[in-house]
């Protein structure tokens, strides 16, 4: 891995430059790193193979700094050495944020326009690459060469995966990025949030968390929708960890994000490219029929794949998915449009009816907050097909976060959802609006989720 990076850096940096005036800190760091790589190739290889400690590279860096008299105003020698180490062995100027537990995203809009998402705040940093050419060099040598992937003028927009650091990186260069190269780094949490973590962070209240766990254990089909970064995958993943251990789960995703600890889970990546065998949703779900799977989970349904996925849900399989939508009530129509892409001659009305019959609960998230929980009622008409169970009442709304309170505003209406809960002895008094449902003799459960509060409290 390091050999590729070294070779790429050798291509992009001339061996000798007489001019010692640098336009940015990045150029100084890159120069020191380049000389260190050339002179200590074998040592760096040993470090990358975990045969030598990282600290063994520090004396070599210091010698080069002393020999060339490299100095940077307002940066100590110790800080400069660390920056060079990060540049050689990690992501350079971005490494401190990648190491930061609370950081979930880094956005490079231009050489002097770098933003990070820390918690629910998006903050502009003082990171500077100096010039667009330096930023392009960073993309070539630190991202592309290290992670492998095609990025050139013919393929100027590319995606990279770093499974070790749990990063998904999108890079754009000219001619697509015609003003400046850009990159977006999506960083997944090293340890996934538990459901109790999300409750304590204010994504949802304990009572709603308990209800979603019950719905899941009853075999309900759930969709988690919202904009990118709203917390869909975080909530889905946390709820999956609360499912019974004997439940066999097949989790399918485009990019490795789940990292589930549930002991009875098979985690597969979708492969859509044309080189070799294609493993899309249809192929993976068909294979799941031979693997004694109880529950199918997909990170993001897109395009024609929606047809095979929701065919499975319509046939009675337990299915969970995430999707991008502007509200809980828009996601099913979007899924219907995706189903049409399969080439089916079924009408919009029939496809929507399939979705109404397939999906039980829609959870809409906004800025890492559960904004609405809606039950799908196939027997209803018009808006009556959507029954709002929970709403988040906003008191303050900013670009990156919202404040307010969650309120339970409705009770279950769908006989399918009520029957699923009743069959598993998970129905409680006050759950349902149907007077015909006799829940006096339902046995309450008393199993705890990730915390001390019993589900049946």
TORTORVO-609451 format. One line per 8 residues: number of its first residue (from 1); their letters; for each residue x, y, z of N, C-alpha, C. Coordinates in steps of 0.05 Angstrom, whole numbers, plus 5000, padded with zeros to 4 digits. Each point is the difference from the previous one (the first is absolute). Example, Ala and Ser with C-alpha at 12.3 -4.5 7.8 and 13.67 -1.06 7.14 Angstrom:
2
1	AS	5264:4886:5156:4982:5024:5000:5018:5024:5000; 4993:5021:4986:5016:5024:5001:4985:5022:5014
END
This chain:
457
1	XXXXXXXX	5017:4976:5000:4983:5024:5000:5017:5025:5000; 5022:5000:5017:5016:5024:5002:5017:5004:4975; 5007:4978:4986:5016:5002:4976:4985:5016:4979; 4975:4995:4997:4984:5015:4980:5001:5030:5007; 4997:5006:5025:4999:5028:5008:5027:5013:4995; 5022:4986:5006:5027:5011:4995:5004:5005:4971; 4993:4981:4983:5004:5003:4971:4984:5023:4989; 4975:5003:5010:4984:5022:4991:5012:5027:5008
9	XXXXXXXX	5010:5002:5024:5012:5025:5009:5025:5007:4984; 5014:4980:4993:5024:5004:4984:4993:5012:4973; 4977:4992:4989:4991:5010:4974:4991:5029:5002; 4988:5007:5022:4987:5026:5002:5019:5022:5013; 5024:4992:5009:5018:5019:5012:5027:4997:4987; 5011:5021:4988:5027:4999:4988:5020:4993:5022; 5022:4987:4992:5020:4991:5019:5014:5024:5013; 5005:5021:4985:5014:5023:5011:4987:5026:4992
17	XXXXXXXX	4997:5017:5019:4989:5027:4996:5017:5019:5015; 5012:5020:4986:5018:5019:5013:4984:5020:5016; 4976:5007:4991:4985:5020:5014:4989:4989:5026; 5005:5014:5023:4991:4990:5026:4979:5018:5012; 4986:5015:4983:4978:5017:5009:4974:4985:4996; 4985:4995:5021:4975:4984:4998:4976:5018:5004; 4979:4993:4986:4975:5016:5002:4982:4991:5022; 5004:4976:5011:4982:4990:5020:5015:4980:5018
25	XXXXXXXX	4988:4995:5024:5011:4980:5018:5000:4973:4987; 4979:4994:4984:4998:4975:4986:5025:4994:4984; 5010:5020:4986:5023:4996:4983:5025:4993:5016; 5003:5012:5023:5023:4994:5018:4998:4971:5009; 4976:4993:5010:4995:4973:5010:5005:4979:4977; 4990:5006:4976:5003:4982:4978:5030:4997:4992; 5015:5022:5001:5028:4999:4993:5016:4983:5020; 4995:5004:5026:5014:4984:5020:4992:4970:4997
33	XXXXXXXX	4974:4996:4996:4990:4972:4997:5012:4987:4976; 5002:5015:4978:5012:4989:4975:5029:4991:5004; 5015:5017:5013:5028:4993:5005:5003:4976:5019; 4982:5000:5020:5001:4977:5019:4993:4974:4986; 4980:5001:4983:4992:4976:4985:5022:4990:4982; 5013:5018:4986:5022:4992:4982:5023:4987:5016; 5007:5012:5023:5024:4991:5015:4994:4976:5018; 4975:4996:5007:4993:4980:5021:4977:4982:4990
41	XXXXXXXX	5001:4992:4975:4979:4984:4989:4997:4973:5015; 5021:4987:5006:4998:4974:5014:4989:5003:5028; 5008:5020:5014:4990:5004:5027:4970:5005:5000; 4991:5016:4981:4971:5006:4998:4985:4975:4993; 5011:4983:4983:4988:4975:4993:4997:4982:5025; 5021:4999:5017:4999:4985:5025:4979:5010:5019; 4997:5027:5001:4980:5011:5017:4972:4993:4991; 4995:5001:4973:4974:4993:4989:4993:4971:5004
49	XXXXXXXX	5021:4983:5003:4996:4972:5004:4999:4993:5030; 5001:5022:5017:5000:4997:5029:5024:4985:5011; 5022:5001:4985:5025:4988:5009:5018:5020:5014; 4993:5025:4999:5016:5021:5013:4980:5020:5011; 5007:5013:5023:4982:5020:5011:5000:5026:4984; 4978:5014:5001:4999:5025:4985:5020:5020:5010; 5006:4999:5026:5019:5019:5012:5028:4998:4988; 5006:4977:4988:5027:4997:4989:5005:5018:4976
57	XXXXXXXX	4979:5011:4989:5002:5018:4977:5007:5029:5008; 4994:5007:5025:5003:5027:5009:5029:5010:4998; 5020:4985:5008:5028:5010:4998:5007:5006:4971; 4991:4984:4981:5006:5005:4972:4988:5026:4990; 4975:5005:5009:4987:5025:4992:5014:5024:5012; 5008:4998:5025:5014:5022:5013:5027:5006:4986; 5015:4979:4992:5025:5005:4987:4996:5015:4974; 4980:4993:4985:4994:5014:4974:4992:5029:5006
65	XXXXXXXX	4984:5004:5020:4992:5028:5007:5024:5016:5008; 5019:4988:5015:5024:5015:5009:5018:5006:4976; 5003:4980:4983:5018:5003:4977:4990:5022:4981; 4975:5001:4996:4988:5020:4981:4991:5025:5014; 5001:5000:5027:4992:5023:5016:4970:5007:4994; 4983:4979:4999:4972:5005:4995:4987:5011:5026; 4986:5022:4997:4985:5012:5023:4974:5010:4990; 4980:5000:5017:4974:5011:4994:4992:5018:5023
73	XXXXXXXX	4992:5024:4992:4992:5020:5020:4975:4990:5015; 5000:5003:5026:4978:4994:5018:4995:4969:5003; 5018:4984:4990:4998:4971:5004:5025:4990:5013; 4998:4986:5022:5023:4990:5014:5013:4977:4985; 5025:4994:5007:5014:4978:4987:4985:4974:5004; 4990:4996:5025:4985:4976:5006:4975:4997:4983; 4986:5022:4997:4976:5000:4983:5006:4995:4971; 5022:5011:4990:5008:4996:4973:5008:4971:4995
81	XXXXXXXX	5015:4988:5019:5007:4972:4997:4975:4982:4998; 4981:5006:5018:4975:4984:4999:4985:5004:4974; 5000:5024:4990:4986:5006:4974:5013:4984:4978; 5026:4998:5000:5015:4985:4979:4994:4970:5004; 4999:4990:5024:4994:4972:5005:4972:4994:4990; 4981:5018:5006:4973:4996:4990:4999:5000:4970; 5016:5016:4987:5000:5002:4971:5011:4974:4988; 5020:4988:5012:5012:4976:4989:4983:4975:5006
89	XXXXXXXX	4990:4999:5025:4987:4975:5009:4969:5002:5001; 4989:5024:4996:4972:5004:5002:4989:5019:4979; 4983:5018:5009:4986:5019:4982:5010:5029:5004; 5025:5002:5009:5012:5027:5001:4985:5020:5017; 4995:5023:4988:4987:5022:5015:4972:4992:5011; 4988:4980:4988:4973:4992:5008:5001:4979:5023; 5023:4989:5005:5002:4978:5019:4989:5006:5028; 5006:5024:5011:4989:5007:5027:4970:4998:5001
97	XXXXXXXX	4986:5007:4978:4971:4998:5000:4990:4971:4996; 5015:4985:4984:4993:4972:4997:5004:4985:5026; 5019:5008:5016:5005:4988:5026:4979:5009:5021; 4986:5022:4994:4981:5011:5019:4974:4983:5001; 4993:4989:5023:4977:4982:5002:4974:5013:4991; 4997:5026:5007:4975:5014:4994:4997:5009:4971; 5022:4998:4985:4999:5010:4972:4988:4978:4982; 4980:5008:4984:4987:4981:4982:5003:5007:4971
105	XXXXXXXX	5012:5023:4993:5003:5008:4973:5020:5022:4996; 5014:4999:4977:5019:5021:4993:4994:5008:4971; 4997:5026:4995:4992:5010:4974:5021:5019:4989; 5013:4992:4978:5020:5017:4987:4988:5014:4976; 4991:5025:5004:4988:5015:4978:5020:5015:4983; 5024:5005:5011:5021:5014:4986:5025:5000:5017; 5023:5009:4990:5025:4997:5015:5000:5014:5027; 4984:5022:5002:4999:5014:5026:4971:5000:5011
113	XXXXXXXX	4985:4980:4992:4971:4999:5008:4993:4972:5008; 5010:4992:5024:4997:4973:5011:4982:5001:5024; 4979:4984:5000:4980:4999:5022:5000:4972:5012; 4991:4999:5025:4997:4974:5014:4973:5000:5014; 4989:4976:5003:4976:4996:5016:5008:4987:5025; 4996:5014:5023:5007:4990:5026:4974:5000:5016; 4991:4977:5008:4974:4998:5013:4978:5009:4980; 4984:5019:5008:4980:5011:4982:5007:5027:4989
121	XXXXXXXX	5025:5007:5002:5010:5026:4991:5018:4997:4975; 4997:5017:4980:5018:5001:4978:5017:5025:5003; 5026:4996:5001:5019:5021:5008:5021:5004:4978; 5007:5025:4994:5022:5005:4981:5026:4999:5015; 5019:4985:4988:5027:4997:5013:5019:5021:4988; 5024:5000:5012:5021:5018:4990:5020:4984:4983; 4992:4975:4991:5017:4984:4983:5003:5014:4973; 5025:5000:4990:5005:5013:4974:5019:4983:4983
129	XXXXXXXX	4992:4994:4976:5018:4987:4981:5015:5020:4982; 4993:5025:5003:5014:5021:4986:4990:5005:4972; 5001:4980:4983:4991:5003:4972:4984:4976:4992; 4985:5003:4978:4984:4978:4989:5019:4978:4991; 5024:5007:4990:5019:4979:4991:5009:4983:5024; 5004:5013:5023:5007:4985:5024:4978:4981:5009; 4975:5010:4997:4977:4983:5008:4997:4976:4981; 5005:5005:4975:5000:4978:4981:5022:4980:5006
137	XXXXXXXX	5024:5010:5007:5022:4982:5008:4992:4983:5024; 4987:5013:5019:4991:4985:5024:4981:4978:4993; 4981:5005:4983:4981:4980:4991:5015:4977:4986; 5019:5007:4983:5014:4980:4984:5017:4982:5018; 5015:5013:5018:5021:4985:5015:4990:4988:5027; 4981:5013:5013:4992:4991:5026:4974:4984:4999; 4982:5006:4981:4975:4985:4999:5002:4979:4978; 5004:5009:4975:4999:4981:4977:5021:4979:5002
145	XXXXXXXX	5025:5007:5004:5022:4981:5000:4998:4981:5023; 4990:5009:5023:4999:4983:5023:4976:4981:5000; 4978:5008:4989:4976:4984:5001:4993:4986:4974; 5015:5005:4979:4996:4988:4974:4973:5010:4988; 5000:5005:4975:4975:5009:4987:5007:5017:4976; 4982:5002:4982:5005:5015:4975:4989:5029:5003; 5018:5019:4996:4993:5028:5001:5018:5015:4980; 4988:5009:4979:5015:5014:4979:4981:5018:4985
153	XXXXXXXX	5009:5012:4978:4983:5019:4985:4977:4985:4987; 5003:4975:4994:4978:4984:4989:4980:4990:5021; 5010:4997:5024:4983:4993:5023:5006:5019:5023; 4988:5024:4997:5007:5022:5018:4984:5001:5026; 4982:4981:5004:4985:4998:5025:5001:4971:5009; 5012:4995:5023:5005:4973:5008:4994:4996:5030; 4995:4975:5007:4995:4993:5028:5021:4981:5010; 5010:5004:5024:5020:4983:5013:4990:4990:5026
161	XXXXXXXX	5009:4976:5008:4992:4988:5026:5025:4994:5016; 5000:5008:5025:5021:4993:5019:4987:4985:5023; 5000:4973:4997:4987:4983:5019:5014:5000:5027; 5026:5005:5001:5014:5000:5025:4992:5023:5018; 4999:5024:4987:4992:5024:5015:4970:5005:4998; 4985:4983:4986:4971:5002:4996:4993:5027:4988; 5012:5005:4976:4996:5025:4986:4989:4995:4972; 4982:5017:4991:4991:5000:4973:5007:5028:4989
169	XXXXXXXX	5015:5000:4977:5010:5025:4990:4992:5004:4971; 4988:5024:4995:4993:5007:4972:5019:5023:4992; 5013:4997:4977:5019:5020:4990:4991:5009:4972; 5004:5026:4995:4994:5011:4973:5024:5017:4992; 5008:4997:4975:5021:5016:4988:4991:5011:4974; 5018:5016:4986:4993:5011:4975:4996:4978:4979; 4983:5001:4981:4984:5024:4992:4974:5002:5015; 4992:4980:5016:4975:5002:5015:5001:5022:5021
177	XXXXXXXX	5021:4999:5017:5004:5021:5020:5016:5022:4987; 4988:5018:4986:5014:5019:4983:5012:5024:5015; 4992:5004:5025:5011:5022:5015:5022:4991:5018; 4995:4978:5014:5020:4988:5018:4994:4971:5004; 5020:4983:5004:4995:4973:5009:4984:5000:5026; 4984:4980:5004:4984:4998:5024:5000:4971:5011; 4995:4998:5026:4996:4973:5011:4980:5001:5023; 4987:4978:5004:4982:4997:5023:5007:4974:5013
185	XXXXXXXX	5006:5001:5026:5007:4976:5015:4978:4995:5020; 4987:4977:4997:4979:4991:5019:5013:4981:5020; 5000:5007:5025:5014:4983:5020:4979:4986:5018; 5002:4974:5001:4982:4985:5016:5012:4995:5027; 4983:5000:5020:5009:4998:5028:5014:4973:5004; 5023:5001:5014:5014:4975:5006:4983:4980:5014; 4987:5009:5021:4980:4984:5014:4973:5012:4995; 4982:4983:4990:4973:5010:4993:4985:5010:5024
193	XXXXXXXX	4983:5020:4997:4983:5009:5021:4981:4978:5008; 4997:4996:5026:4979:4982:5009:4974:5016:5001; 4978:4986:5003:4974:5014:5002:4999:5018:5024; 5013:4992:5022:5001:5017:5024:5016:5025:4994; 5022:4997:4985:5016:5024:4992:4982:5020:4986; 4984:4990:4981:4983:5018:4984:4979:5013:5017; 4990:4986:5020:4980:5011:5018:5014:5023:5016; 5023:4995:5010:5015:5020:5017:5008:5024:4983
201	XXXXXXXX	5004:4996:4974:5007:5022:4982:4976:5016:4992; 4976:4990:5006:4976:5015:4994:4988:4994:4972; 5010:4979:4986:4988:4993:4975:4972:4992:5003; 4993:4986:5021:4973:4990:5006:4998:4995:5030; 4975:5001:5011:4996:4995:5028:5000:4970:5006; 5003:4993:5025:5001:4972:5008:4975:4985:4992; 4976:5013:5004:4975:4987:4994:4998:4992:4970; 5009:5019:4983:4999:4994:4971:5020:4978:4993
209	XXXXXXXX	5024:5001:5012:5020:4979:4996:4988:4973:5006; 4986:4998:5023:4988:4975:5009:4979:4991:4979; 4984:5019:4990:4980:4993:4981:5012:4989:4974; 5021:5013:4990:5012:4991:4975:5013:4972:5004; 5011:4994:5023:5010:4974:5006:4978:4979:4999; 4977:5007:5012:4977:4981:4999:4991:4996:4972; 4998:5021:4984:4991:4997:4972:5019:4981:4985; 5026:5004:5005:5020:4984:4986:4998:4971:5008
217	XXXXXXXX	4997:4994:5026:4998:4973:5010:4974:4987:4992; 4980:5016:4994:4974:4989:4990:5001:4992:4971; 5022:5008:4986:5002:4993:4971:4990:5022:4982; 4999:5025:5010:4990:5022:4983:5020:5006:4978; 4991:5009:4977:5017:5010:4979:5003:5031:5003; 5025:5009:5002:5006:5028:5006:5016:5013:4978; 4994:5025:4995:5017:5017:4983:5009:5024:5017; 5026:5005:4998:5012:5023:5014:5008:5020:4978
225	XXXXXXXX	4988:5023:4999:5004:5019:4978:5008:5028:5011; 5011:5016:4982:5009:5027:5006:5022:5008:4981; 5012:5023:5005:5022:5009:4983:5026:4985:5007; 5021:5004:4984:5025:4988:5006:5011:5011:5026; 5011:4982:5017:5011:5009:5026:4979:5005:5021; 4975:4992:4996:4979:5005:5019:5000:4981:5023; 5015:4978:4998:5001:4980:5021:4985:4974:4994; 4993:4996:4975:4984:4977:4993:5014:4974:5006
233	XXXXXXXX	5025:4998:4991:5016:4975:5004:5006:4996:5029; 5006:5022:5014:5007:4998:5029:4976:4988:5015; 4976:5009:4995:4977:4989:5014:4993:4972:4991; 5001:4995:4974:4994:4972:4991:5020:4981:5012; 5025:5007:5000:5021:4982:5011:4996:4995:5030; 4994:5021:5015:4995:4997:5029:4976:4982:5005; 4979:5003:4984:4977:4983:5004:5005:4971:4993; 5016:4995:4979:5007:4973:4993:5014:4985:5022
241	XXXXXXXX	5016:5015:5015:5015:4987:5023:4981:4992:5022; 4975:5011:5000:4980:4993:5020:4983:4976:4992; 5003:4990:4976:4984:4977:4991:5010:4975:5014; 4982:4980:5002:5006:4975:5014:5024:4987:4986; 5017:4987:5016:5024:4988:4989:4995:4977:4980; 4977:4987:5004:4994:4977:4982:4990:5009:4973; 4993:5026:4997:4990:5010:4974:5023:5002:4980; 4998:4986:4977:5021:5001:4980:4996:5023:4981
249	XXXXXXXX	5020:5017:4999:4998:5025:4985:5019:5000:4977; 4991:5008:4976:5017:5005:4977:5001:5030:4996; 5023:5012:5005:5004:5029:4996:5015:5006:4975; 4988:5016:4982:5013:5006:4974:5003:5030:4998; 5023:5009:4990:5006:5028:4998:5020:5006:4978; 4998:5024:4990:5019:5009:4979:5028:5004:5012; 5001:5013:5023:5025:5007:5014:4999:4989:5028; 5022:4990:5009:5001:4988:5027:4995:5021:5021
257	XXXXXXXX	4976:4999:5012:4992:5019:5021:4989:4987:5025; 4988:4976:4997:4986:4988:5022:5019:4990:5022; 5019:4983:4993:5019:4988:5019:4985:4990:5024; 4980:4983:4995:4982:4990:5021:5014:4980:5018; 4992:5000:5025:5010:4980:5019:4979:4978:5005; 4976:5004:4989:4979:4979:5003:5012:4973:4991; 4999:4980:5018:5015:4975:4994:4989:4983:4977; 4975:5006:4991:4988:4983:4980:4996:5016:4974
265	XXXXXXXX	5019:5017:4993:4998:5018:4977:5021:4992:4979; 4991:5000:4975:5018:4997:4977:5000:5028:4987; 5024:5011:4996:5003:5027:4989:5013:4998:4972; 4986:5009:4980:5010:4999:4972:5000:5027:4987; 5019:5004:4982:5001:5025:4985:4989:4995:4972; 4984:5019:4990:4989:4999:4973:5022:5006:4980; 5001:4985:4979:5019:5005:4978:4985:5005:4975; 5001:5024:4989:4985:5007:4977:5016:5003:4974
273	XXXXXXXX	5027:5001:5002:5015:5006:4977:4999:4977:4979; 5009:5005:4977:4997:4981:4978:5023:4981:4997; 5020:5002:5018:5023:4982:4999:4994:4975:5017; 4997:4978:4987:4994:4976:5015:4971:4998:5007; 4994:4982:5020:4973:4995:5008:4988:5025:5014; 4975:5005:4995:4986:5022:5013:4983:4989:5023; 5003:5012:5023:4984:4992:5024:4984:5024:5009; 4976:5003:4989:4982:5022:5008:4981:4989:5020
281	XXXXXXXX	4979:5016:5006:4981:4993:5020:4985:4974:4992; 4993:4998:4975:4985:4976:4991:5017:4975:5004; 5026:5001:4992:5017:4977:5002:5004:4992:5030; 5005:5020:5016:5006:4995:5029:4975:4990:5014; 4977:5012:4995:4975:4991:5013:4993:4972:4991; 5004:4994:4974:4994:4973:4990:5018:4979:5015; 5025:5008:5003:5019:4982:5014:4991:4997:5029; 4989:5021:5012:4991:4999:5027:4978:4979:5005
289	XXXXXXXX	4985:4994:4979:4979:4979:5002:5012:4973:5006; 5026:4997:4993:5013:4974:5005:5017:5001:5025; 4999:5022:5015:5017:5004:5023:4984:5001:5026; 4974:4992:4999:4983:5001:5023:5000:5027:5014; 4994:5021:4984:5000:5027:5010:4972:5008:5009; 4999:5013:5024:4974:5009:5011:4994:5029:4993; 5022:5016:4996:4997:5029:4997:5020:5010:4980; 4990:5017:4982:5017:5013:4980:5002:5029:5006
297	XXXXXXXX	5025:5010:5000:5005:5028:5006:5018:5011:4978; 4993:5024:4990:5017:5013:4980:5005:5029:5007; 5025:5008:4996:5008:5027:5008:4987:5022:4983; 4994:4995:4975:4988:5020:4983:4988:4987:4975; 4975:5002:4997:4987:4990:4975:5001:5021:4979; 5008:4992:4976:5001:5020:4978:4992:4987:4974; 4988:5015:4983:4993:4991:4973:4983:4975:5000; 5004:4984:4979:4983:4977:4995:5001:4979:5022
305	XXXXXXXX	5021:5001:5017:5002:4980:5021:4977:5001:5020; 4986:5022:5001:4977:5003:5018:4979:4978:4994; 4998:4992:4975:4980:4980:4992:5005:4974:5014; 5024:4990:4998:5006:4974:5012:4999:5001:5031; 5009:5023:5011:5000:5002:5029:4972:5000:5011; 4983:5017:4989:4973:5002:5010:4982:4977:4991; 5008:4986:4979:4987:4974:4994:5003:4981:5023; 5025:5001:5012:5005:4983:5023:4984:5007:5024
313	XXXXXXXX	4997:5026:5005:4984:5009:5023:4971:4993:4995; 4990:5003:4975:4972:4994:4994:4994:4971:5003; 5022:4983:4997:4996:4971:5002:5001:4991:5029; 5005:5018:5019:4999:4993:5028:5027:5000:5014; 5022:5006:4986:5026:5001:5014:5002:5026:5016; 5015:4998:5022:5006:5024:5016:5021:5017:4985; 4994:5025:4994:5018:5016:4985:5003:5028:5013; 5025:5009:5002:5006:5027:5009:5017:5013:4979
321	XXXXXXXX	4997:5026:4997:5016:5015:4981:5003:5029:5008; 5020:5014:4989:5001:5029:5002:4995:5012:4972; 4992:5025:5000:4995:5013:4975:5001:5030:5003; 5006:5014:4979:5001:5030:5000:4972:5011:4993; 4990:5016:5017:4974:5013:4994:4997:5024:5018; 4983:5019:4991:4996:5025:5015:4979:4998:5022; 4986:4978:5002:4980:4996:5022:4992:4970:5000; 4987:4992:5022:4991:4972:5002:4980:4993:4978
329	XXXXXXXX	4984:5020:4992:4979:4995:4981:5009:4999:4971; 5025:5008:4995:5010:5001:4973:5016:4975:4993; 5009:4984:5019:5018:4978:4995:4987:4978:4984; 4975:4994:5005:4987:4978:4985:4996:5007:4971; 4993:5025:4994:4997:5008:4972:5028:4999:4986; 5021:5007:5014:5026:4998:4988:5007:4971:4995; 4993:4982:5019:5006:4972:4996:4984:4989:4976; 4976:5010:4997:4983:4992:4977:5014:5008:4974
337	XXXXXXXX	5011:5024:4998:5013:5009:4976:5025:4982:4995; 5014:4993:5021:5023:4982:4997:4991:4972:4989; 4977:4991:5010:4990:4974:4991:4993:5001:4970; 4991:5023:4991:4993:5003:4971:5025:4997:4983; 5023:5007:5011:5025:4998:4985:5008:4971:4993; 4987:4981:5012:5005:4972:4995:4989:4991:4973; 4983:5018:4988:4988:4993:4975:4973:4987:5003; 4990:4998:5024:4974:4987:5005:4977:5015:4986
345	XXXXXXXX	4980:4985:4991:4977:5013:4988:4977:5003:5020; 5006:4996:5025:4980:5004:5021:4995:5030:5003; 4975:5008:5005:4993:5028:5002:5011:5012:5026; 5001:5027:5001:5008:5014:5024:4983:4992:5024; 4974:4998:4995:4981:4993:5021:5006:4973:5012; 5005:4980:4983:5006:4973:5010:5026:5000:5015; 5020:5013:4990:5026:5001:5014:4997:5014:5027; 4986:5022:5001:4996:5013:5026:4984:4982:5019
353	XXXXXXXX	4981:4985:4990:4985:4982:5017:5019:4979:5012; 5018:4990:4983:5020:4981:5009:5016:5011:5024; 5008:5026:4997:5016:5012:5021:4983:5005:5025; 4975:5008:4997:4982:5004:5023:4997:4973:5015; 4999:4978:4985:4996:4974:5013:5027:4990:5012; 5022:5010:4990:5026:4989:5008:5013:5015:5024; 4997:5026:5001:5013:5016:5020:4982:5005:5024; 5010:4996:5024:4984:5005:5024:5006:5027:5012
361	XXXXXXXX	5026:5007:5003:5008:5024:5015:5020:5015:4984; 4997:5027:4998:5019:5018:4988:5011:5018:5021; 5027:5001:5003:5013:5018:5019:5015:5021:4984; 4991:5025:5003:5013:5022:4986:5019:5015:5019; 5025:5004:4992:5020:5013:5016:5009:5026:4987; 5005:5020:5017:5009:5026:4991:5022:5010:5019; 5024:5004:4989:5022:5010:5016:5005:4984:5025; 5002:4974:4997:5006:4981:5021:4979:5000:5022
369	XXXXXXXX	4975:5005:4992:4978:4999:5018:4976:4986:4987; 4987:4982:5014:4976:4988:4990:4979:5021:4999; 4992:5008:4975:4981:5022:4997:4971:4990:4999; 4996:4976:4990:4973:4989:4997:5001:4970:4998; 4980:4987:5013:4996:4971:4996:4972:4996:4991; 4997:4987:4976:4974:4998:4987:4994:4970:4995; 4976:4992:5007:4991:4973:4994:4986:5000:4973; 5005:4980:4984:4986:4997:4974:4975:4983:5004
377	XXXXXXXX	4977:5011:4992:4974:4986:5004:4988:4994:4972; 5004:4976:4990:4991:4993:4973:4970:5004:4997; 4985:4996:5021:4970:5002:4998:4991:5029:4998; 5017:5019:5005:4992:5028:4999:4997:5010:4971; 4990:5024:4998:4999:5013:4973:5013:5027:5002; 5014:5008:4978:5013:5026:4999:5020:5003:5023; 4998:5022:5014:5018:5005:5023:4994:4980:5022; 4977:4987:5000:4994:4980:5020:5018:4975:4999
385	XXXXXXXX	5016:4998:4979:5019:4978:4999:5024:5005:5017; 5003:5024:5010:5022:5008:5017:4990:5008:5027; 5009:4986:5021:4991:5005:5027:5025:5009:5016; 5001:5026:5008:5023:5010:5015:4999:4991:5029; 5021:4987:5008:5002:4990:5028:5016:5018:5018; 5022:5011:4989:5017:5018:5015:5008:5024:4983; 5002:5023:5013:5010:5024:4986:5020:5014:5017; 5019:5013:4987:5019:5017:5014:4992:5029:4997
393	XXXXXXXX	4993:5013:5021:4991:5028:4999:5023:5018:5005; 5008:5014:4978:5024:5017:5001:4996:5026:5015; 5020:5007:5015:5000:5027:5013:5023:5017:4989; 5020:4987:4987:5022:5014:4988:5010:4984:4977; 5006:5013:4978:5010:4985:4976:5023:5015:4988; 5024:4987:4999:5024:5010:4988:5007:4983:4976; 5020:5008:4985:5008:4985:4976:5008:4971:5007; 5015:4997:5022:5010:4974:5007:4986:4986:5023
401	XXXXXXXX	4982:5013:5014:4987:4986:5023:4973:5013:5005; 4983:4985:5014:4974:5009:5009:4997:4996:5030; 4983:5016:5012:4993:4996:5028:4970:4999:5003; 4991:4986:5020:4971:4997:5004:4994:4976:5018; 4976:4989:4997:4992:4977:5016:4984:4980:4984; 5004:4975:5006:4985:4979:4987:4973:4996:5014; 4979:4995:4985:4974:4996:5012:4986:4977:4985; 4988:4983:5016:4984:4978:4989:4972:5012:4993
409	XXXXXXXX	4992:4997:4975:4976:5013:4991:4979:4981:4989; 5006:4974:4998:4981:4981:4989:5004:4972:5010; 4980:4983:4994:5002:4971:5007:4997:4984:4975; 5008:4975:5002:5000:4982:4977:4972:4996:4989; 4998:4999:4974:4974:4995:4986:5000:4976:4982; 5023:4993:4989:5001:4978:4981:4997:4973:5013; 4980:4984:4991:4997:4973:5011:5025:4983:4996; 5015:5004:4978:5025:4985:4996:5020:5005:5022
417	XXXXXXXX	5004:5025:5006:5020:5008:5020:4990:4990:5028; 4975:5003:5005:4989:4992:5026:5002:4970:5004; 4994:4985:4978:5001:4971:5002:5029:4990:5003; 5019:5013:4987:5028:4992:5003:5008:5003:5029; 4993:5022:5013:5007:5004:5028:4986:4980:5018; 4974:4995:4994:4984:4982:5017:5011:4971:4998; 5007:4992:4976:5010:4973:4996:5026:4995:5015; 5016:5020:5003:5025:4997:5015:4997:5008:5030
425	XXXXXXXX	4975:5005:5008:4994:5008:5028:5015:5026:5007; 5001:5019:4981:5014:5025:5004:4981:5024:5000; 4974:4995:4998:4980:5021:5000:4995:5010:5028; 4997:5026:5003:4995:5012:5026:4973:5015:5000; 4989:5004:5023:4977:5017:5002:5007:5028:4991; 4982:5012:4985:5005:5027:4990:5014:5000:4973; 5009:4977:4990:5014:4999:4975:4981:5005:4977; 4976:4988:5001:4982:4999:4976:4975:5016:5004
433	XXXXXXXX	4989:5009:4977:4975:5014:5000:4977:4981:4996; 5005:4976:4990:4979:4981:4993:4988:4989:5026; 4974:5006:5004:4987:4990:5024:4997:4970:5001; 5001:4987:4976:4997:4972:4998:5024:4984:5010; 5022:5014:5004:5024:4986:5008:5000:4996:5030; 5000:4975:5009:4999:4994:5028:5029:4996:5010; 5010:5020:5015:5028:4998:5009:5001:4996:5030; 4977:4994:5012:5001:4996:5029:5017:4976:5009
441	XXXXXXXX	5001:4980:4982:5014:4976:5008:5027:4997:4986; 5009:5022:4987:5027:4999:4988:5021:5000:5021; 5019:4982:4998:5022:4998:5020:5021:5021:4994; 5005:5019:5018:5020:5020:4995:5028:4988:5001; 5018:5011:4984:5028:4991:5000:5015:5017:5020; 5023:4989:5009:5016:5015:5020:5029:4996:4993; 5007:5005:4975:5027:4997:4990:5012:5027:4996; 5024:5004:5009:5013:5027:4999:5014:5004:4973
449	XXXXXXXX	5001:5025:4991:5015:5007:4977:5027:5011:5010; 5015:5015:4983:5027:5009:5008:4999:5021:5021; 4994:4992:5025:4997:5019:5021:4987:4986:5023; 4989:5015:5019:4988:4989:5023:4970:5000:5000; 4988:5013:4979:4971:5002:5000:4987:4975:4987; 4982:4986:5013:4988:4977:4988:4982:5008:4978; 4999:4983:4979:4982:5006:4977:4971:5000:5008; 4993:4984:5020:4972:4998:5007:4992:5017:5023
457	X	5015:5022:5005:4994:5017:5023:4974:5016:4995
END
